[in-house]
Amino acid sequence: MSTPPATAAASSGRLRSLTQRWRLKADDHVQDLAWSPDGRRLACAAISGRVSIAGDDGLDAAWDAHGFGVTALAWSPDGTVLATAGQDGCARLWRAAANGGGTPALLVELAGGAAWVEHLAWAPDGRALATTAGKILRLWQVDGVQCGEWRTFPSTLAGVAWRPGGRQLSVIAYGGAYLVEPRQTAVVKHLPCAASLLCQAWSRSGAFLAVGLQEGAVHSWHVDTGRDWDMNGFQQKVRELSWDPSGLMLACGGSPVITVWNYSGDGPGGREPLTLLGHPQPVTVLAHHPRTGVLASAGQEGSLVWWNGAKPKAAVQLPAAASALAWRPGSEDLAVGCADGAVLLLGR
């Protein structure tokens, strides 16, 4: 399936503007953003290795979390621990201050097994943290005890994610997606794709897994049946994927045009996607609001657009290209991290 021309367009000149709630400056290019589950604290990872935590009252803490760049961060589901991963070969767990202010205390350092720890993901119940470094997937308890390791992958792992429900987790590498279970020492399922996988996204129900490819395509599976689909014709490698709350609509980047594929019924095969044109340059990030389904998209030239289905609702010009988006829990506000280090909280 290839992508057709755009059919819905956005022009910031005739759209409602977004309101800036607050703004801060990170140390460098924003690599990742993560809200605490209560929506009170936003953690920001800079490519320099510095992590900042901010709230509505301003900056709470900023510290050098890793000797080199920070690659990823994530709050535990209960909001008490912040996990960070870095280019120094380690992941670290930090205990958040009880009152929400001050620099978190270092709890434990986790050796990833290779020069960079690139990805991490908490189990939905918060009892385990998955890390990837090179070709190695490791599973850790909150106290730092390693409780699982897998090394049988063909190439460097490009992502890790827990399947909704928390019984399995997926990693992606050249050749496909691999499902593992915490109590099993071998891969329990291989979803083949003869390509270089760059990113992955689970639908909310856990029925579908989609991956973006370096070859300018998207591949997806119905995981339990093994049925799969190819979507190609993207202008460049696809690093941007987002499922809507229903788990039936998949938004994809890889171009200035956003393509939205419908997985209801027999899936996207033979269907033309909805196409949204709101950016003159390629999309850099996409994120659906987990409750309302509003889609936020940002372009390389710094435009940010909010979409409600096929209709653009609001837009704003950012100071630089967006590199990370994070919807605030329990709110319709959106945190945006930019390539120049700006971090903004935007609302309507």
C-alpha positions in Angstrom: 0.0 0.0 0.0 1.4 3.4 -1.0 0.5 6.8 0.4 -1.7 9.1 -1.8 -1.7 12.9 -1.9 -2.9 14.9 1.1 -6.6 15.5 1.4 -6.9 17.7 4.6 -4.8 20.8 5.1 -4.0 23.1 8.0 -3.0 26.8 7.8 -2.0 28.4 11.1 -3.3 31.7 9.8 -6.9 30.5 10.1 -6.6 28.3 13.2 -6.9 29.0 16.9 -3.5 29.6 18.5 -2.2 27.6 21.4 -1.6 29.2 24.8 1.9 28.9 26.4 1.4 27.9 30.0 5.1 28.1 30.8 8.5 27.7 29.2 12.0 26.7 30.4 15.4 26.1 28.9 17.0 22.7 29.0 20.8 22.3 28.8 20.8 21.1 25.1 18.7 19.3 22.5 15.7 17.7 24.3 16.0 13.9 23.8 13.0 12.8 25.8 10.2 14.0 28.1 8.1 12.2 30.7 5.3 13.3 33.0 5.0 11.8 36.5 1.7 9.8 36.6 0.0 12.5 38.7 0.9 15.2 36.1 2.7 17.4 38.6 6.3 16.9 37.4 7.8 16.9 34.0 11.2 15.2 33.5 13.3 16.4 30.6 16.4 14.6 29.2 19.0 16.7 27.4 21.5 15.1 25.0 24.3 16.6 27.0 23.6 14.2 29.9 21.6 16.6 32.1 18.1 15.9 33.5 15.7 18.6 34.6 12.4 18.3 36.5 9.9 21.1 36.4 6.3 21.9 37.4 3.9 24.7 37.3 5.9 26.6 39.9 9.1 26.4 37.8 12.3 24.3 37.9 12.5 21.8 40.7 15.8 20.2 40.0 18.5 19.8 37.4 21.5 17.5 37.6 24.1 15.6 35.5 22.5 12.2 35.4 25.0 10.6 33.0 28.5 11.4 32.0 27.5 11.6 28.4 24.1 12.0 26.8 20.8 10.9 28.2 19.0 8.6 25.7 15.7 8.0 27.5 13.8 8.4 30.8 10.6 7.1 32.3 8.7 7.4 35.6 7.7 4.3 37.5 3.9 3.8 37.4 3.6 4.9 41.0 5.7 8.1 40.3 8.3 7.5 43.0 11.2 6.5 40.8 12.6 8.1 37.7 14.7 5.8 35.4 17.3 7.3 33.1 19.4 5.7 30.4 22.7 7.1 29.0 25.6 6.9 26.7 27.8 5.8 29.6 26.6 2.2 29.4 24.3 2.5 32.5 20.7 3.1 33.4 20.1 4.7 36.8 17.1 4.8 39.2 16.4 8.0 41.1 14.1 8.3 44.1 11.9 11.4 43.7 11.8 13.8 46.6 8.6 13.3 48.7 7.5 16.9 48.3 8.2 17.0 44.6 11.1 19.4 44.9 14.9 19.0 45.0 17.3 16.7 43.2 16.2 13.0 43.4 18.5 10.6 45.3 20.4 7.9 43.3 19.1 4.5 44.3 21.0 2.1 42.0 23.0 1.9 38.8 22.3 -0.7 36.3 24.9 -2.0 33.8 23.4 -2.3 30.4 26.0 -4.6 29.0 27.2 -2.4 26.1 28.5 1.1 25.6 25.1 2.8 25.4 21.8 2.0 27.1 19.4 3.3 24.5 15.9 2.3 25.6 14.0 1.5 28.7 10.5 0.7 29.7 8.7 0.0 33.0 6.3 -2.9 33.3 2.7 -1.7 33.8 2.7 -2.9 37.4 6.0 -1.2 38.2 7.7 -4.3 39.4 10.3 -4.5 36.6 12.3 -2.3 34.3 13.5 -3.4 30.8 16.7 -1.9 29.3 18.4 -2.4 26.0 22.1 -1.9 25.2 23.5 -3.1 21.9 22.0 -6.5 21.3 21.2 -7.1 24.9 17.8 -7.0 26.6 17.9 -7.0 30.4 15.1 -7.0 33.0 15.6 -5.5 36.5 13.8 -5.4 39.8 13.3 -2.0 41.4 16.1 -2.8 43.9 18.6 -3.3 41.0 18.6 -7.1 41.0 18.8 -8.4 37.4 15.9 -10.9 36.8 16.2 -11.6 33.1 18.5 -11.4 30.1 18.2 -12.1 26.4 21.1 -12.0 23.9 19.9 -13.9 20.8 19.0 -10.9 18.6 20.6 -10.4 15.2 21.5 -6.7 15.5 21.4 -3.7 17.8 18.0 -3.3 19.4 16.1 -0.2 18.2 13.3 -0.2 20.9 11.6 -1.9 23.8 8.0 -1.8 24.8 5.6 -3.7 27.1 2.6 -5.2 25.3 -0.6 -3.7 27.0 -1.5 -6.1 29.7 2.1 -6.5 30.8 2.7 -10.2 30.2 5.1 -9.7 27.3 7.5 -7.2 26.0 8.7 -6.6 22.4 12.1 -5.5 21.1 12.8 -4.6 17.5 16.0 -5.2 15.4 16.9 -5.8 11.8 14.6 -8.7 10.7 11.5 -8.0 12.8 10.0 -7.8 16.2 10.7 -10.3 19.0 8.4 -11.0 21.9 9.7 -12.2 25.2 8.1 -13.1 28.6 9.8 -12.4 31.9 9.8 -16.1 33.0 10.9 -17.5 29.7 14.6 -17.6 28.7 13.9 -17.8 24.9 12.1 -15.6 22.5 8.4 -16.7 22.5 7.5 -15.2 19.2 9.2 -13.7 16.1 7.3 -11.3 13.9 9.4 -11.3 10.7 10.1 -8.2 8.6 13.2 -8.2 6.3 14.1 -4.5 6.9 15.8 -2.1 9.4 13.3 -1.3 12.1 13.5 2.1 13.7 10.5 2.5 16.1 7.5 0.5 17.3 4.1 1.3 18.7 1.5 -1.0 20.3 -2.2 -0.4 19.9 -4.0 0.2 23.1 -5.6 -3.3 23.2 -2.3 -5.0 22.4 -3.8 -6.5 19.3 -1.6 -4.7 16.8 2.1 -3.8 16.7 3.4 -1.3 14.1 7.0 -0.6 13.2 8.6 2.3 11.2 11.3 1.3 8.7 14.5 2.9 7.5 13.4 2.0 4.0 10.5 4.6 4.1 7.7 2.2 5.0 5.6 1.0 7.9 4.9 -2.7 8.7 2.3 -4.0 11.1 0.9 -7.2 12.5 -2.1 -8.5 14.2 0.1 -10.2 16.8 -2.0 -13.2 17.7 -3.0 -14.2 14.2 0.3 -13.2 12.5 -1.6 -11.3 9.7 0.5 -8.4 8.5 0.4 -5.3 6.3 2.9 -3.2 4.4 2.5 0.5 3.9 5.1 2.2 1.7 5.7 5.2 -0.4 6.9 7.5 2.4 9.4 10.2 1.5 12.0 9.2 4.1 12.6 6.8 7.0 9.7 6.5 9.4 10.4 7.3 13.0 7.0 8.6 14.0 4.0 6.4 14.8 1.0 7.0 17.1 -2.2 5.0 17.8 -5.4 6.7 18.7 -7.2 5.7 22.0 -9.4 3.2 20.1 -6.4 1.3 18.9 -7.8 1.2 15.4 -6.3 4.4 13.8 -2.5 4.6 13.2 -0.9 7.9 12.4 2.5 7.8 10.6 5.2 10.4 9.8 8.0 9.9 7.3 6.9 12.9 5.2 5.4 16.4 5.5 2.1 14.5 5.0 0.6 12.6 8.0 -1.1 9.3 6.9 -3.7 7.8 9.2 -4.6 4.1 8.5 -7.8 2.4 9.6 -7.5 -1.0 11.2 -11.1 -1.7 11.8 -12.8 -4.7 10.2 -10.3 -6.4 7.9 -7.6 -3.9 8.6 -5.9 -1.3 6.3 -5.4 -3.6 3.3 -6.9 -2.2 0.2 -7.9 1.1 1.9 -6.6 4.5 1.2 -5.5 6.3 4.4 -6.7 9.7 5.6 -4.0 12.2 4.8 -3.3 15.4 6.7 -1.2 18.2 5.3 -0.2 20.7 8.0 3.6 21.0 7.7 5.8 22.3 4.8 8.7 20.0 6.0 8.8 16.4 7.3 7.1 15.5 10.5 9.4 15.1 13.5 7.0 13.9 16.2 3.4 12.6 16.6 1.3 11.9 19.7 -2.4 11.2 20.2 -4.0 12.4 23.5 -4.7 9.1 25.3 -8.3 10.1 26.2 -9.6 12.6 23.7 -7.7 11.3 20.6 -6.5 14.7 19.6 -3.4 14.3 17.5 -0.4 16.6 17.9 2.1 16.8 15.1 5.2 18.9 14.6 7.3 19.6 11.5 11.0 20.1 10.9 10.5 23.8 10.4 8.9 24.2 13.9 5.2 24.2 13.2 2.9 22.4 15.7 -0.7 21.4 14.8 -3.5 19.8 16.8 -5.9 17.7 14.8 -9.3 16.4 15.8 -9.8 13.6 13.3 -9.4 15.1 9.8 -9.8 18.7 11.1 -6.9 20.9 12.2 -8.0 22.7 15.4 -5.1 24.8 16.6 -1.5 25.6 15.6 1.6 27.5 16.9 5.1 28.2 15.6 7.7 26.7 17.9 11.2 28.2 18.4 12.8 25.2 16.8 11.9 21.7 15.5 10.1 19.6 18.1 12.1 16.5 19.3 9.7 15.2 22.0 6.0 15.5 22.9 4.2 14.4 26.1 0.6 14.9 27.0 0.0 15.8 30.6 -1.9 13.2 32.5 -5.4 14.3 33.4 -5.2 17.4 31.3 -5.3 18.6 27.7 -2.0 20.4 28.0 1.0 19.2 25.9 4.7 19.4 26.8 7.0 20.0 23.8 10.7 19.6 23.8 12.7 21.3 21.0 16.0 20.8 19.3 17.4 24.1 20.7 16.6 23.0 24.3 13.3 24.9 24.7 10.6 23.1 26.7 7.1 24.5 26.5 3.8 23.6 28.1 1.0 24.4 25.6 -2.8 24.4 26.0 -5.9 25.7 24.2 
